[in-house]
Amino acid sequence: MAQRIGMVPAVSTQVTLYDLLPRELRGAPSQSEIVNMSAYMIAFVTPYSLEWLDAYAKNVPRIIHSHGGRYLAISHNVPNAVEVVEGDGPAPTFIVLFTFPSVNAIKGFLEAPEYAPYKQARVAGTDSVFYAFENDDNAPQLVGQPS
């Protein structure tokens, strides 16, 4: 088994939701228009090699943005920053949360030819699992919840 690496540099971007909207929607979208067009991708990543990371961090945010996505949260890149608080199983070294306009946009990013070499390098240097889901703004747990 490959050795787990605990410290990994963070990737950070400063993009607003407004920046991600198509130009024709940039007039004055209501909050409900913005909220109703969301999907999320969660990446659990445990690196075994860091050879892929510099090129990935320099190039992938641009590709994510071109598919309407943005980074929402990235765990600290220190050992044991991610902890299991319920259930069993190993914690990844870090977790990244993204938002996209739809699951189709997520799939478009993951299958994009310009992402392919970075994806291939990440897959070769990590143990990673990505999950995607559409947000359900009408879920009873969210209706009437303070913002």
C-alpha positions in Angstrom: 0.0 0.0 0.0 1.3 3.5 -0.8 2.1 5.9 1.9 -0.5 8.5 2.9 0.6 12.1 2.7 -0.9 14.4 5.3 0.0 17.9 4.2 -1.2 19.2 0.9 -1.3 22.8 -0.3 -4.8 24.3 -0.5 -6.5 25.5 -3.7 -8.5 28.6 -3.2 -10.5 30.9 -5.6 -12.4 34.1 -5.2 -15.4 33.9 -7.5 -18.9 35.0 -6.7 -22.1 33.3 -7.8 -22.8 36.4 -10.0 -19.6 35.6 -11.9 -20.8 32.1 -12.7 -24.1 33.2 -14.2 -24.5 33.4 -18.0 -24.4 37.0 -19.2 -28.2 37.0 -20.1 -29.0 36.2 -16.4 -26.7 38.9 -15.0 -29.4 41.6 -15.0 -30.8 41.3 -11.5 -31.5 37.6 -10.7 -33.7 37.0 -7.7 -32.3 34.9 -4.8 -34.7 32.1 -5.8 -33.4 32.0 -9.3 -29.9 31.6 -8.0 -30.8 29.0 -5.4 -32.9 26.8 -7.7 -30.0 26.2 -10.1 -27.6 24.3 -8.0 -25.9 21.0 -7.8 -23.0 19.9 -5.5 -20.0 17.8 -5.9 -18.0 16.5 -2.9 -14.5 15.1 -3.4 -12.9 12.8 -0.8 -9.2 12.8 -1.6 -6.2 10.9 0.0 -3.0 11.6 -1.9 -0.2 9.1 -2.2 1.9 11.3 -4.4 2.1 15.0 -4.9 3.5 15.0 -8.4 0.1 15.9 -9.9 -0.8 18.7 -7.5 1.0 21.8 -8.8 -0.3 21.5 -12.3 -3.8 20.5 -11.0 -4.0 23.5 -8.7 -2.8 26.0 -11.4 -5.1 24.7 -14.2 -8.2 23.0 -12.9 -9.9 26.0 -11.2 -10.1 27.6 -14.6 -11.7 24.5 -16.1 -14.2 24.2 -13.2 -15.2 27.9 -13.7 -15.7 27.3 -17.4 -18.3 24.7 -16.6 -20.1 27.0 -14.2 -18.6 25.6 -11.0 -16.8 27.1 -8.1 -15.2 25.9 -4.9 -17.3 26.3 -1.8 -15.1 24.7 0.9 -11.7 22.9 1.2 -10.7 21.2 4.4 -7.4 22.2 6.1 -4.5 20.4 4.6 -2.9 19.2 7.9 -2.9 15.7 9.3 -6.2 14.6 10.8 -8.0 17.7 9.7 -10.9 15.6 8.6 -12.4 13.5 11.3 -15.0 10.8 11.4 -17.7 12.0 13.8 -20.3 9.2 13.1 -20.0 5.8 11.5 -17.0 3.7 10.6 -14.4 4.1 7.9 -11.2 6.0 7.2 -11.2 9.7 6.8 -9.8 11.1 3.6 -6.8 13.5 3.9 -9.0 16.3 2.6 -12.5 17.1 1.3 -13.5 19.6 -1.3 -17.0 20.9 -1.8 -18.0 22.5 -5.1 -21.2 24.0 -6.5 -22.3 23.8 -10.2 -25.5 24.8 -12.0 -26.5 21.1 -12.5 -25.3 17.6 -12.3 -24.9 17.7 -16.1 -22.5 20.6 -15.7 -20.5 18.5 -13.2 -20.4 15.6 -15.6 -19.4 18.0 -18.4 -16.5 19.2 -16.3 -15.4 15.6 -15.3 -15.6 14.5 -19.0 -14.0 17.6 -20.5 -11.1 17.0 -22.8 -9.1 19.8 -21.2 -9.6 18.2 -17.8 -8.5 14.7 -18.9 -4.7 15.0 -18.3 -5.2 16.6 -14.8 -7.8 14.0 -13.9 -5.5 11.2 -15.1 -2.7 12.5 -12.9 -5.0 13.0 -9.9 -6.3 9.4 -10.2 -2.8 8.0 -10.5 -1.6 9.9 -7.4 -4.6 9.6 -5.1 -7.3 7.5 -3.7 -10.3 9.7 -4.4 -14.1 9.4 -4.6 -16.4 12.1 -6.1 -20.1 12.4 -5.4 -22.6 14.6 -7.2 -26.2 15.6 -6.4 -28.9 18.1 -7.4 -30.0 20.4 -4.5 -33.6 20.0 -3.5 -34.6 23.5 -2.5 -38.1 22.3 -1.7 -37.1 19.6 0.8 -39.2 19.9 3.9 -36.0 20.3 6.0 -35.1 23.5 4.1 -38.5 25.2 3.6 -38.9 28.1 6.1 -35.3 27.7 7.3 -33.6 31.0 8.1 -30.9 31.9 5.6 
